[in-house]
Amino acid sequence: MPTVLVVDDDRTVLHLVERGLTEQGLRVITGRNADDGLQLVAAEKPDVVLLDIMLPGPSGLDVYRRIQELDRRLPVIFITAGAGSETAIQAMQLGAYDYVAKPLDLGRLKELLDKALETRRLMSVPVALPMTSPTEVIGDLFVGRSREMLEVFKNVGRVARQSVTVLIRGESGSGKELVARALYQHSDRREGPFMAVNCAALPDTLLESELFGHEKGSFTGADRRRIGKFEQCNGGTLFLDEVGDMSPLVQGKVLRLLQEQRFERVGGNETIQTNVRLIAATNRDLEAMVSTSDFRADLFYRLNGVTIFLPPLSQRREDIPLLLQHFLAIASRELNKPEIEGLSPEALRLLEAYDWPGNVRELQSVVRQALLKATGPVIVPEFLPPEVLHGSSGMSKPGAPEEGHPEIDLRGFVERRLNSGSTDLYAEAVEVMERYLFTRVLRETGGNQSRAAEILGITRGKVRDRIAAFHISVDTNVSIDD
């Protein structure tokens, strides 16, 4: 039976919470001051703590700091009569699981405790993916061991030292700039400058000035001469990202530079000689753009000296654990969270099953969001953003079904997990099926848990447990929530 420790100097609160939670099948122990609370934490090893902030003697915030020294995995929910923003912010900054104000809503409190107990259970399981030491991580490290990434590495090795233009192709967020930096770092120009320009981020006139520079007075606002990237990068490497977004005018000037290694600044007559290696990248279909005259064919053939295709993350799922370790180490250092130990098995399964439409960039963002939300040393599903929880475990929406209605693609899920080398496929497949089954039946009953238990042939407690475990929102529209 799960144990809840309540520390509050108000006897009415202790009595109310003890009676209400005992009726819900929880073991409740109570303390009235800081010393009582700390002694009970050490002696009783509770699963969750409800802690009043305003205690006689040391405050609840001070007690929380001591509890963290005893057990970092123990979820602590602050309770107080004052719902001031400063207190709430301070409590959450310390890493509290949550914060509720008096008078207590026992129904809401029980839901919160169920989530906290599930988090405690998941944190008690050994991590499936341990942290890499932050001191061992390099920010721009090119991570991957999959067959697809090994091909990319080999292609980089073949052309890095050759003075040829390279076109990197791949989906947005897949890491094209990292390929460009790898080409530069392994080239004979690695002692020279490396600069990157995103062609989609600048209007046409500014992009032209950014690349080629301009003379004073060449246009409104040009109050001084500007040296462009092609001039600054003399002897080095220039990376043009999203090259398919260049205007025809800029395309023509880039073509001339590639042919002659010469150019003029905007508004100038002086011909400037330069020696720049150009690496370009795009996620667009340049062949189709050439056929519609949106991209110059002669520039396309110049840029396409060597093409390196970077696969999307969904096609190299075996790299996901390596990328997670890499970004966890970086984010824990940047966000000053050295206590993070790694990912729980459930969280890792969700992350491996997700389709990652935003590729590596999205994975990095998800890791940072999870660390910011984490209230303990282990990343569990509750800390992951909604899109990962909703879009994982083989759930898909073929044929545009009713909004929020889960569909199951068991065959596709099994194939993906087999390809990723799963060693726990039975449990993973059962979880997929249960997620779909419970959500579908609860939708059928309009969220009526007793009726759902009757249809499923199980107890209402089992239904309640699965609702908590799968983060299912039971309201007018049943959906999987975070």
C-alpha positions in Angstrom: 0.0 0.0 0.0 1.5 3.4 -1.0 2.4 5.7 1.9 1.7 9.4 2.0 3.4 11.6 4.5 1.5 14.8 5.4 3.4 17.5 7.3 1.2 20.4 8.5 0.7 22.2 11.8 -3.0 22.5 11.2 -4.8 19.6 12.9 -7.9 20.1 10.7 -5.9 19.7 7.6 -4.2 16.5 8.9 -7.5 15.0 9.9 -9.2 15.9 6.6 -6.4 14.6 4.4 -5.9 11.4 6.5 -9.5 10.5 6.4 -9.9 11.3 2.7 -6.8 9.5 1.5 -7.3 6.4 3.8 -10.7 5.9 2.2 -8.9 5.9 -1.2 -6.7 3.0 -0.1 -3.6 5.0 0.8 -1.6 4.7 4.0 -1.3 8.1 5.6 1.3 9.2 8.3 1.4 12.7 9.7 3.8 15.1 11.3 3.2 18.6 12.7 6.6 20.3 12.3 9.9 20.1 10.5 11.6 17.6 12.9 8.6 15.2 12.8 8.6 15.3 9.0 12.3 14.6 8.6 12.2 11.8 11.1 9.3 10.2 9.3 11.0 10.5 5.9 14.0 8.7 7.2 12.1 6.0 9.2 9.0 5.3 7.1 10.4 5.9 3.5 7.1 7.4 2.2 6.2 7.4 -1.5 4.9 11.0 -1.6 5.1 14.0 0.8 2.5 16.7 1.3 4.4 19.5 2.9 3.0 22.8 4.3 5.3 25.7 3.5 4.4 27.7 6.7 5.6 25.5 9.5 6.6 26.5 13.1 10.4 26.8 13.2 12.1 25.8 9.9 9.9 26.5 6.9 8.6 23.9 4.5 11.1 25.2 1.9 14.0 24.4 4.3 12.5 21.0 5.1 12.3 20.3 1.3 16.0 21.0 0.9 16.7 18.5 3.7 14.4 15.9 2.1 16.3 16.3 -1.2 19.5 15.3 0.7 17.8 12.2 2.0 15.9 11.1 -1.1 16.1 13.0 -4.4 13.4 10.7 -6.0 10.8 11.5 -3.4 8.0 13.7 -4.9 7.0 16.6 -2.7 3.8 18.5 -3.1 3.7 21.8 -1.2 0.4 22.9 0.5 -0.2 26.3 1.9 -2.9 28.8 2.8 -1.3 31.5 0.7 -1.3 31.1 -3.1 1.1 33.9 -3.7 3.1 33.9 -6.9 6.5 34.4 -5.2 6.0 31.3 -3.0 4.8 29.2 -5.9 7.8 30.3 -8.1 10.3 29.6 -5.3 8.8 26.2 -4.5 8.9 25.1 -8.2 12.4 26.5 -8.6 13.6 24.2 -5.8 12.2 21.2 -7.8 8.9 20.6 -6.0 6.6 18.1 -7.8 3.6 20.5 -7.5 1.9 23.1 -5.4 -1.7 23.3 -4.1 -3.4 25.9 -2.1 -5.8 25.6 0.9 -8.7 24.9 1.2 -7.8 21.5 -0.3 -9.9 19.9 -3.0 -9.6 16.2 -2.1 -10.6 15.0 -5.5 -8.0 17.1 -7.2 -5.4 16.2 -4.6 -6.1 12.5 -5.1 -5.5 12.9 -8.9 -2.3 14.7 -8.2 -1.2 12.0 -5.7 -1.9 9.2 -8.3 0.4 11.0 -10.8 3.1 11.5 -8.1 2.9 7.9 -7.0 3.3 6.7 -10.6 6.3 9.0 -11.0 7.8 7.6 -7.8 7.3 4.1 -9.1 9.0 4.8 -12.4 11.9 6.6 -10.8 12.5 3.6 -8.6 13.3 1.4 -11.6 16.9 1.5 -12.7 17.5 3.9 -15.6 17.4 2.4 -19.1 19.7 5.1 -20.5 22.3 6.5 -18.1 23.7 10.0 -18.4 27.0 10.6 -20.1 29.5 12.8 -18.2 29.0 16.4 -19.3 32.8 16.8 -19.4 33.0 14.2 -22.1 30.6 16.0 -24.5 31.6 18.3 -27.3 28.8 20.6 -28.4 29.0 20.0 -32.2 29.7 16.3 -32.0 28.4 14.4 -35.0 26.5 11.5 -33.4 25.4 8.2 -35.0 26.3 4.6 -35.4 23.5 3.5 -37.8 24.3 2.1 -41.2 22.8 5.2 -42.8 25.0 7.6 -40.8 28.1 5.5 -41.4 27.5 6.1 -45.1 27.3 9.8 -44.4 30.6 9.6 -42.5 32.2 7.8 -45.3 31.1 10.3 -47.9 32.4 13.1 -45.7 35.8 11.3 -45.6 35.9 10.9 -49.3 35.3 14.5 -50.3 36.4 16.6 -47.3 39.9 17.3 -48.6 38.8 17.7 -52.2 38.2 21.3 -53.5 34.7 20.5 -54.8 31.4 22.1 -54.0 29.2 19.9 -51.8 25.4 19.9 -51.7 23.9 18.4 -48.5 20.3 17.3 -48.8 17.9 16.3 -46.1 14.9 17.3 -44.1 14.8 20.3 -41.9 16.4 19.7 -38.5 18.3 16.6 -39.6 21.7 18.2 -38.9 22.9 19.5 -42.3 25.1 22.2 -40.7 26.9 19.5 -38.7 27.8 17.7 -42.0 29.1 21.0 -43.3 31.2 21.6 -40.2 32.6 18.0 -40.4 33.6 18.7 -44.1 35.3 21.9 -43.0 37.1 20.3 -39.9 38.5 17.5 -42.0 39.5 19.7 -45.0 42.8 21.4 -45.9 41.0 24.7 -45.1 40.4 23.9 -41.4 42.8 26.7 -40.4 40.8 29.2 -42.4 37.4 30.7 -41.4 34.1 28.9 -41.5 30.9 30.9 -41.8 27.3 30.0 -42.2 24.4 31.9 -43.8 20.8 30.9 -43.8 19.4 32.1 -47.1 15.8 31.7 -46.0 16.3 34.0 -43.0 17.1 37.2 -44.9 15.2 39.3 -47.5 16.8 39.3 -50.9 18.5 42.7 -50.6 19.9 41.9 -47.2 21.1 38.5 -48.4 22.9 40.0 -51.3 24.6 42.5 -49.0 25.4 39.7 -46.4 27.1 37.6 -49.0 28.8 40.2 -51.2 29.0 43.3 -49.1 28.1 46.8 -50.1 29.7 50.2 -50.7 28.7 53.3 -48.7 25.6 55.0 -50.1 24.7 52.0 -52.4 21.2 52.0 -50.9 19.1 53.7 -48.2 20.8 53.0 -44.8 24.1 52.0 -46.3 26.1 54.6 -44.2 29.4 52.7 -44.4 31.1 50.0 -46.4 30.3 46.5 -45.4 32.5 43.5 -46.1 30.5 40.4 -47.2 30.9 36.8 -46.2 32.6 35.8 -49.5 35.3 38.4 -48.8 35.6 37.5 -45.1 35.8 33.8 -45.9 38.8 34.1 -48.3 40.8 30.9 -47.8 38.0 29.3 -45.8 34.6 27.6 -46.2 31.2 29.2 -46.6 28.1 27.2 -45.8 24.9 28.4 -47.5 21.9 26.8 -45.8 18.4 26.7 -47.4 20.1 27.6 -50.8 16.8 26.9 -52.6 15.4 30.1 -51.1 17.8 32.5 -52.9 16.3 35.0 -55.4 17.2 34.8 -59.1 19.5 37.8 -58.7 21.5 36.3 -55.9 21.6 33.0 -57.7 23.3 34.7 -60.7 25.9 36.3 -58.6 26.7 33.1 -56.7 27.0 31.3 -60.0 29.6 33.8 -61.3 31.5 33.5 -58.1 31.6 29.7 -58.4 32.8 30.0 -62.0 35.4 32.8 -61.6 35.9 33.3 -57.8 35.3 37.0 -58.4 32.5 39.4 -57.5 31.7 43.0 -56.8 30.2 44.5 -53.7 26.6 45.9 -54.0 26.9 49.4 -55.5 30.6 49.0 -56.3 32.7 48.7 -59.4 35.8 47.0 -58.0 36.2 43.4 -58.8 37.3 41.4 -55.8 39.1 38.1 -56.1 38.4 35.4 -53.4 39.2 31.8 -52.8 36.2 30.2 -51.0 35.0 26.6 -50.8 31.2 26.6 -51.0 29.0 24.0 -49.2 25.3 24.3 -49.8 22.3 22.6 -48.1 18.6 22.4 -48.8 15.5 20.5 -47.9 13.7 21.5 -51.1 13.4 19.6 -54.4 15.8 21.5 -56.5 15.2 19.4 -59.6 11.5 20.3 -59.5 12.4 24.0 -59.0 14.7 23.8 -62.0 11.9 22.4 -64.1 9.6 25.4 -63.1 12.5 27.9 -63.6 12.5 28.8 -59.9 16.1 27.7 -59.6 18.8 28.1 -62.2 19.8 24.9 -63.8 23.5 26.0 -64.3 23.8 26.9 -60.6 22.2 23.6 -59.6 24.8 21.7 -61.6 27.6 23.8 -60.1 26.4 23.2 -56.5 25.8 19.6 -57.1 29.5 18.7 -57.5 29.0 16.0 -54.8 25.7 15.3 -53.0 25.5 14.0 -49.5 22.1 12.8 -48.4 21.3 13.0 -44.7 18.6 10.6 -43.6 15.8 11.7 -41.3 15.9 10.5 -37.7 12.9 8.2 -38.4 15.2 6.2 -40.8 18.0 5.8 -38.2 16.2 5.0 -35.0 19.1 3.1 -33.6 20.9 6.5 -33.2 18.2 7.8 -30.9 19.7 6.5 -27.6 23.1 8.0 -28.6 21.6 11.3 -29.4 19.5 11.3 -26.2 22.7 10.7 -24.1 24.5 13.4 -26.0 21.8 16.1 -25.6 21.0 15.1 -22.0 24.6 15.7 -21.1 24.7 19.1 -22.9 21.3 20.2 -21.5 22.1 19.1 -17.9 25.2 21.2 -18.0 23.6 24.3 -19.6 20.5 24.2 -17.4 22.6 23.4 -14.2 20.9 20.1 -13.5 23.8 17.8 -12.5 21.5 15.6 -10.5 19.9 14.0 -13.6 20.8 10.3 -13.8 19.1 9.3 -17.1 15.9 8.1 -18.7 13.4 5.5 -17.3 12.6 2.5 -19.5 9.1 3.8 -20.2 10.4 7.2 -21.3 13.0 5.7 -23.5 10.4 3.5 -25.2 8.2 6.5 -25.9 11.1 8.4 -27.3 12.2 5.5 -29.5 8.7 5.0 -30.8 8.1 8.6 -31.7 8.3 9.5 -35.4 10.4 12.8 -34.9 9.0 14.9 -37.7 11.4 17.7 -36.6 14.3 15.3 -36.7 17.4 15.9 -34.5 16.5 19.5 -33.8 13.2 18.4 -32.3 14.9 15.7 -30.2 17.2 18.3 -28.7 14.2 20.5 -27.9 12.3 17.6 -26.3 15.3 16.8 -24.1 15.5 20.4 -22.9 11.8 20.6 -22.2 12.0 17.3 -20.2 14.8 18.6 -18.1 13.1 21.8 -17.4 9.9 20.0 -16.3 11.8 17.2 -14.3 11.2 17.2 -10.5 13.6 14.3 -9.8 16.8 12.7 -11.1 15.2 10.4 -13.6 13.3 11.4 -16.7 9.9 9.7 -16.7 7.0 9.9 -19.2 5.3 12.6 -17.3 8.1 15.0 -18.0 7.9 14.5 -21.8 6.0 17.0 -23.9 2.4 16.2 -25.1 3.4 15.5 -28.8 5.7 12.7 -27.7 3.1 11.1 -25.5 0.4 11.5 -28.1 2.4 10.5 -31.2 4.3 7.5 -29.8 3.6 3.8 -29.1 2.5 3.0 -32.6 -0.5 5.3 -32.5 -1.4 6.8 -35.9 -4.4 8.5 -37.6 -5.0 6.9 -41.0 -7.8 8.2 -43.0 -8.1 11.4 -40.9 -10.4 9.9 -38.2 -12.3 11.8 -35.6 -10.2 14.4 -33.7 -8.3 12.8 -30.8 -9.5 9.3 -31.7 -6.6 6.9 -31.3 -6.0 4.3 -34.0 -3.6 1.4 -33.7 -1.0 0.3 -36.3 0.4 -2.8 -34.5 2.1 -4.1 -37.6 4.0 -0.9 -38.2 4.9 -0.6 -34.5 6.3 -4.1 -34.4 8.3 -3.6 -37.6 9.8 -0.4 -36.2 10.7 -2.0 -32.9 12.2 -5.0 -34.6 14.3 -2.7 -36.8 15.5 -0.8 -33.7 16.7 -4.0 -32.0 14.1 -4.1 -29.2 14.6 -6.7 -26.4 11.3 -6.1 -24.7 8.9 -6.3 -27.5 6.2 -8.3 -25.7 5.8 -5.6 -23.0 5.9 -2.8 -25.5 3.2 -4.4 -27.8 1.0 -5.1 -24.8 1.3 -1.4 -23.7 0.3 -0.2 -27.2 -2.7 -2.5 -27.2 -3.8 -1.4 -23.7 -3.4 2.3 -24.5 -5.7 1.9 -27.5 -8.2 -0.5 -25.7 -8.7 1.7 -22.5 -9.0 4.9 -24.5 -11.5 3.4 -26.9 -13.7 1.9 -24.2 -13.6 5.0 -22.1 -14.7 7.0 -25.1 -17.5 4.5 -25.7 -18.7 5.0 -22.0 -18.3 8.8 -22.1 -15.6 8.5 -19.4 -17.7 6.4 -17.0 -15.1 4.3 -15.3 -17.5 1.8 -13.7 -19.2 1.0 -17.0 -15.7 0.7 -18.6 -14.6 -1.8 -15.9 -17.8 -3.8 -16.6 -17.2 -3.9 -20.4 -13.5 -4.9 -19.9 -14.3 -7.4 -17.2 -11.9 -5.9 -14.7 -12.1 -3.9 -11.4 -12.6 -0.1 -11.4 -9.3 0.2 -9.6 -7.6 -1.4 -12.5 -9.2 1.1 -14.9 -8.2 3.9 -12.6 -4.6 2.7 -12.5 -4.4 2.5 -16.3 -5.9 6.0 -16.7 -3.1 7.3 -14.4 -0.3 5.2 -16.1 -1.3 6.2 -19.6 -2.1 9.8 -18.7 -5.7 9.5 -20.1 -7.8 12.6 -19.7 -11.4 11.6 -18.7 -13.8 14.4 -19.6 -16.4 15.0 -22.3 -13.8 13.9 -24.9 -11.5 11.1 -23.7 -7.9 11.6 -24.9 -4.4 10.7 -23.9 -2.9 13.7 -22.1 0.3 14.5 -20.4 
